[in-house]
């Protein structure tokens, strides 16, 4: 990266968004002399903040379920981050998601030579935008203004297509595709050395938010429970609601284990113990249907194969042999065993 000093605006806690942290690491690896300032909110998670070199992190406000605290944080975050941005000599600004666009919009009005980029972790459809809060609807208007000035990016081609359909004033050249990839060292230090289990067991793992309403949790548990002699399932979740946790525990299945969350950069050491990584989304919104979840590339980079439902169209269309497409309402153990044994080694897309 040729820029000498850049700013990252990311209202939500960066520790919950590994792609942002990976971006910082990759930028510093490309240019060790790069100076970075980050604007985000207080880290209220159990996740450790990585030790970034040449990086100053401003924690402004708190992500909270309390409306008064949340909106106070919006105001404080927007005002203070804008002031610091205006006082800082910067070469480039990257804003992540709609919640981060106001400071960029205001700075761009006051500094006409501002250079910037907007990246979207998720795709938000027009019907979803229409039922958003008044504050979000206001931010959408600022977003439309700055999208006419700066390039942006979506995480895959399908989301780009949907986004362009929604934003008729944008050209295809203004919207880039930047997939969310884990660090390259995951593959170089772990994934390329992974070998499948040879003891007749198939070790399944799921990482991430676990929710029985929007994911095939019960269907998966039924399948594992019926095949305990072969299947072993580990769920590693930082967000496991009480209802879903009760469903899991009520099975009282010895082949199922719940683990506490693991720091993101320690995940490879754990993931290489398994054979198949699970993607459990039902595809209940366009954001999920047209999505390649971060965990897909994280599993692949650690040498695992992947199980995903046929409703996740964009993941299915990747055409990667290590991704096994299934119907989670009708799982076939023999088909999965055959797939596991007859797939060649994965080649990372950044190799």
C-alpha positions as CSV (number, residue, x, y, z in Angstrom):
1,X,0.0,0.0,0.0
2,X,1.6,3.3,-1.1
3,X,-0.2,5.5,1.3
4,X,1.8,6.8,4.3
5,X,-1.1,7.4,6.8
6,X,-4.6,6.0,6.6
7,X,-7.7,6.0,8.8
8,X,-10.2,3.2,9.4
9,X,-13.7,4.1,10.6
10,X,-15.6,1.1,12.0
11,X,-18.3,1.9,14.5
12,X,-18.9,-1.7,15.6
13,X,-16.2,-3.3,17.8
14,X,-13.4,-4.4,15.5
15,X,-12.6,-7.4,17.6
16,X,-15.9,-8.9,16.4
17,X,-15.0,-8.4,12.8
18,X,-11.8,-10.3,11.9
19,X,-11.8,-9.1,8.2
20,X,-11.0,-5.6,9.6
21,X,-8.1,-6.8,11.7
22,X,-6.9,-8.9,8.8
23,X,-6.9,-5.8,6.6
24,X,-4.7,-4.0,9.1
25,X,-2.3,-6.9,9.3
26,X,-2.1,-7.2,5.5
27,X,-1.7,-3.4,5.0
28,X,1.2,-3.3,7.5
29,X,2.8,-6.4,6.0
30,X,2.7,-4.7,2.6
31,X,4.1,-1.4,4.0
32,X,5.7,-1.7,7.4
33,X,6.1,2.1,7.6
34,X,2.4,2.7,7.2
35,X,0.7,4.7,10.0
36,X,-2.9,3.7,10.8
37,X,-5.5,5.3,13.0
38,X,-8.7,3.4,13.8
39,X,-12.0,4.7,15.1
40,X,-14.2,2.1,16.8
41,X,-16.2,1.5,20.0
42,X,-15.2,0.1,23.4
43,X,-14.2,-3.5,23.3
44,X,-16.8,-5.2,25.6
45,X,-16.0,-8.7,24.3
46,X,-13.7,-11.3,25.7
47,X,-11.6,-11.1,22.6
48,X,-8.1,-9.8,22.8
49,X,-7.0,-6.8,20.7
50,X,-4.2,-7.8,18.4
51,X,-0.9,-6.1,18.8
52,X,-0.8,-3.9,15.7
53,X,2.3,-2.0,15.0
54,X,2.1,1.7,14.0
55,X,-1.6,1.7,14.9
56,X,-3.5,4.1,17.1
57,X,-7.0,2.9,18.1
58,X,-9.6,5.4,19.4
59,X,-12.4,3.9,21.4
60,X,-15.4,6.2,21.2
61,X,-18.7,5.2,22.7
62,X,-20.2,1.8,23.4
63,X,-22.3,-0.6,21.4
64,X,-25.3,-1.1,23.7
65,X,-28.8,-2.5,23.8
66,X,-29.8,0.6,25.9
67,X,-31.3,3.1,23.4
68,X,-30.1,6.2,25.3
69,X,-26.5,4.9,25.6
70,X,-26.5,3.7,22.0
71,X,-27.6,7.0,20.5
72,X,-25.3,9.0,22.8
73,X,-22.5,6.8,21.4
74,X,-23.6,7.5,17.9
75,X,-23.4,11.3,18.5
76,X,-20.1,11.1,20.4
77,X,-18.5,8.8,17.9
78,X,-19.5,10.9,14.9
79,X,-18.4,14.2,16.4
80,X,-15.1,13.1,18.0
81,X,-13.9,10.9,15.1
82,X,-14.8,13.7,12.6
83,X,-12.8,16.2,14.7
84,X,-9.7,13.9,14.9
85,X,-9.9,13.2,11.2
86,X,-10.0,16.8,10.3
87,X,-6.9,17.5,12.5
88,X,-5.0,14.5,11.1
89,X,-2.9,14.6,7.9
90,X,-4.2,11.6,6.1
91,X,-3.7,10.0,2.7
92,X,-6.7,7.7,2.7
93,X,-9.8,6.9,4.7
94,X,-11.6,3.5,4.7
95,X,-15.1,3.4,6.2
96,X,-16.8,0.0,7.0
97,X,-20.5,-0.3,6.8
98,X,-23.3,2.3,6.9
99,X,-22.8,3.0,10.6
100,X,-19.4,4.5,9.8
101,X,-20.3,6.8,6.9
102,X,-21.2,10.1,8.7
103,X,-17.7,11.1,9.7
104,X,-16.4,10.3,6.2
105,X,-19.2,12.4,4.6
106,X,-18.6,15.4,6.8
107,X,-14.8,15.2,6.3
108,X,-15.3,15.0,2.5
109,X,-17.4,18.1,2.6
110,X,-14.8,20.1,4.5
111,X,-11.7,18.6,2.8
112,X,-12.4,18.4,-0.9
113,X,-9.2,16.4,-1.7
114,X,-10.2,13.5,0.6
115,X,-9.5,10.1,-0.9
116,X,-11.6,7.2,0.5
117,X,-13.2,3.8,0.1
118,X,-16.3,2.2,1.7
119,X,-16.5,-1.6,2.3
120,X,-19.7,-3.5,3.2
121,X,-19.4,-6.6,5.3
122,X,-23.0,-7.4,4.6
123,X,-25.7,-6.8,1.9
124,X,-28.8,-5.0,3.1
125,X,-31.8,-5.4,0.8
126,X,-34.2,-2.5,0.0
127,X,-37.1,-4.1,2.1
128,X,-34.7,-4.4,5.1
129,X,-33.6,-0.7,4.6
130,X,-37.3,0.4,4.6
131,X,-37.9,-1.1,8.1
132,X,-34.7,0.3,9.6
133,X,-34.6,3.0,12.3
134,X,-34.9,6.7,11.5
135,X,-31.2,7.0,12.3
136,X,-30.2,4.3,9.8
137,X,-32.5,5.9,7.1
138,X,-30.6,9.2,7.7
139,X,-27.3,7.4,7.3
140,X,-28.5,5.7,4.1
141,X,-28.9,9.2,2.6
142,X,-25.4,10.2,3.6
143,X,-24.2,6.8,2.2
144,X,-25.8,7.6,-1.2
145,X,-24.0,11.0,-1.3
146,X,-20.6,9.6,-0.6
147,X,-21.0,6.6,-2.9
148,X,-21.2,9.1,-5.8
149,X,-17.8,10.4,-4.8
150,X,-15.8,7.2,-3.8
151,X,-15.5,3.6,-4.8
152,X,-16.9,0.9,-2.6
153,X,-16.7,-2.9,-2.3
154,X,-18.9,-5.9,-1.6
155,X,-17.6,-9.3,-0.6
156,X,-18.7,-11.3,-3.7
157,X,-20.1,-10.9,-7.2
158,X,-23.7,-11.7,-6.3
159,X,-23.8,-9.0,-3.6
160,X,-22.2,-6.6,-6.1
161,X,-24.9,-7.4,-8.6
162,X,-27.7,-6.9,-6.1
163,X,-26.1,-3.7,-4.8
164,X,-25.9,-2.3,-8.3
165,X,-29.5,-3.1,-8.9
166,X,-30.4,-1.1,-5.8
167,X,-28.1,1.8,-6.6
168,X,-28.9,2.6,-10.2
169,X,-26.6,5.7,-10.1
170,X,-23.5,3.5,-9.7
171,X,-21.5,1.9,-12.5
172,X,-20.0,-1.5,-12.2
173,X,-16.5,0.0,-12.1
174,X,-17.4,1.9,-8.9
175,X,-18.1,-1.3,-7.0
176,X,-15.2,-3.7,-6.4
177,X,-15.3,-7.3,-5.1
178,X,-13.1,-7.9,-2.0
179,X,-13.7,-11.3,-0.3
180,X,-13.1,-11.6,3.4
181,X,-10.1,-13.9,3.7
182,X,-8.2,-15.1,6.8
183,X,-4.5,-14.4,7.1
184,X,-2.3,-16.3,4.6
185,X,-0.3,-17.9,7.4
186,X,-3.3,-20.0,8.3
187,X,-2.8,-22.0,5.2
188,X,1.0,-21.8,5.1
189,X,1.5,-22.9,8.7
190,X,-1.5,-25.1,9.3
191,X,-3.8,-25.9,6.3
192,X,-1.3,-27.3,3.9
193,X,-0.2,-29.9,6.5
194,X,-3.7,-31.1,7.4
195,X,-4.6,-34.7,6.9
196,X,-8.1,-36.3,7.4
197,X,-8.7,-38.6,10.3
198,X,-7.9,-42.2,9.7
199,X,-9.7,-43.8,12.6
200,X,-13.1,-44.1,11.0
201,X,-14.4,-41.1,12.8
202,X,-15.6,-37.9,11.1
203,X,-15.0,-34.8,13.3
204,X,-17.4,-31.9,12.6
205,X,-16.9,-28.4,13.9
206,X,-19.1,-25.3,13.8
207,X,-17.7,-21.8,14.7
208,X,-19.6,-18.6,15.2
209,X,-23.0,-17.4,16.2
210,X,-25.4,-20.4,16.8
211,X,-29.1,-19.8,16.5
212,X,-31.7,-22.5,16.0
213,X,-34.2,-20.1,14.3
214,X,-32.0,-19.1,11.4
215,X,-29.7,-22.2,11.3
216,X,-30.0,-26.0,10.9
217,X,-29.1,-26.7,14.4
218,X,-31.8,-29.3,15.3
219,X,-31.4,-31.1,11.9
220,X,-27.7,-31.4,12.5
221,X,-28.2,-32.7,16.0
222,X,-30.6,-35.3,14.9
223,X,-28.1,-36.5,12.3
224,X,-25.2,-36.6,14.7
225,X,-27.3,-38.3,17.4
226,X,-28.3,-41.0,15.0
227,X,-24.7,-41.7,13.9
228,X,-22.7,-41.3,17.2
229,X,-20.4,-44.1,16.3
230,X,-18.9,-42.1,13.4
231,X,-19.8,-38.5,13.8
232,X,-18.4,-36.2,16.5
233,X,-19.6,-32.6,16.7
234,X,-17.9,-29.6,18.4
235,X,-19.7,-26.2,18.6
236,X,-17.5,-23.2,19.3
237,X,-19.7,-20.2,19.7
238,X,-19.3,-16.7,21.1
239,X,-23.1,-16.1,20.8
240,X,-25.2,-19.1,21.9
241,X,-28.6,-18.0,23.1
242,X,-30.2,-19.9,26.0
243,X,-32.9,-21.5,23.9
244,X,-30.5,-22.9,21.4
245,X,-28.1,-24.1,24.1
246,X,-31.0,-25.9,25.9
247,X,-31.9,-27.7,22.6
248,X,-28.3,-28.9,22.3
249,X,-28.0,-30.0,26.0
250,X,-31.4,-31.7,25.9
251,X,-30.1,-34.2,23.4
252,X,-27.6,-35.4,26.1
253,X,-25.5,-36.8,23.2
254,X,-21.9,-37.8,24.1
255,X,-20.9,-37.1,20.5
256,X,-21.7,-33.4,20.8
257,X,-19.5,-30.9,22.7
258,X,-19.9,-27.1,23.3
259,X,-16.7,-25.2,23.6
260,X,-16.1,-21.6,24.8
261,X,-15.0,-19.1,22.2
262,X,-11.4,-19.0,21.1
263,X,-9.4,-16.0,20.2
264,X,-9.7,-15.6,16.4
265,X,-5.9,-15.8,15.8
266,X,-5.8,-19.0,17.8
267,X,-8.5,-20.7,15.8
268,X,-6.1,-22.6,13.3
269,X,-4.6,-24.6,16.2
270,X,-8.1,-25.9,17.1
271,X,-9.6,-26.2,13.6
272,X,-6.9,-28.6,12.3
273,X,-8.2,-31.2,14.8
274,X,-11.4,-31.6,12.7
275,X,-12.3,-32.9,9.2
276,X,-15.4,-30.9,8.2
277,X,-16.4,-27.3,9.0
278,X,-20.1,-26.6,9.0
279,X,-22.1,-23.7,7.6
280,X,-25.6,-23.9,9.1
281,X,-27.4,-20.9,7.7
282,X,-30.9,-21.6,6.3
283,X,-30.7,-18.6,3.9
284,X,-33.6,-16.7,5.4
285,X,-32.6,-13.3,3.8
286,X,-30.8,-12.3,0.6
287,X,-27.8,-11.3,2.7
288,X,-27.4,-15.0,3.6
289,X,-28.5,-16.5,0.3
290,X,-25.9,-14.4,-1.6
291,X,-23.1,-14.9,0.9
292,X,-19.8,-16.6,1.3
293,X,-19.5,-16.7,5.1
294,X,-16.1,-15.8,6.5
295,X,-16.0,-19.3,8.1
296,X,-16.0,-20.9,4.7
297,X,-12.5,-19.6,3.8
298,X,-11.4,-20.0,7.4
299,X,-12.2,-23.7,7.3
300,X,-10.6,-24.2,3.9
301,X,-7.5,-22.3,5.0
302,X,-7.1,-24.7,7.9
303,X,-7.3,-27.7,5.6
304,X,-10.9,-28.7,6.4
305,X,-13.6,-29.6,4.0
306,X,-16.9,-27.7,4.2
307,X,-20.6,-28.7,4.5
308,X,-23.1,-26.1,3.4
309,X,-26.8,-26.1,2.4
310,X,-27.9,-25.8,-1.2
311,X,-29.8,-22.6,-0.4
312,X,-26.6,-20.6,0.0
313,X,-26.4,-19.9,-3.7
314,X,-23.2,-17.8,-3.8
315,X,-21.2,-20.4,-1.7
316,X,-22.5,-23.2,-3.9
317,X,-21.5,-21.3,-7.1
318,X,-17.9,-21.0,-5.9
319,X,-17.4,-24.5,-7.4
320,X,-14.7,-25.4,-4.9
321,X,-14.4,-29.2,-4.6
322,X,-13.8,-29.1,-0.9
323,X,-17.2,-27.6,-0.4
324,X,-19.9,-30.4,-0.2
325,X,-23.4,-29.1,-1.0
326,X,-26.1,-30.8,1.0
327,X,-29.8,-30.5,2.0
328,X,-29.6,-30.2,5.8
329,X,-33.1,-31.6,6.1
330,X,-32.0,-34.8,4.5
331,X,-28.3,-35.5,5.3
332,X,-26.7,-38.6,3.8
333,X,-23.7,-40.0,5.7
334,X,-22.4,-42.3,3.0
335,X,-22.3,-39.4,0.5
336,X,-20.3,-37.3,2.9
337,X,-17.9,-40.1,3.7
338,X,-17.3,-40.6,0.0
339,X,-16.8,-36.9,-0.6
340,X,-14.4,-36.7,2.3
341,X,-12.1,-39.4,0.9
342,X,-12.1,-38.4,-2.7
343,X,-11.3,-34.7,-2.8
344,X,-8.0,-33.3,-3.8
345,X,-6.0,-30.8,-1.8
346,X,-7.4,-27.2,-1.6
347,X,-5.5,-24.4,-3.3
348,X,-6.1,-21.0,-1.6
349,X,-7.5,-18.2,-3.9
350,X,-4.6,-15.9,-2.8
351,X,-1.9,-18.4,-3.6
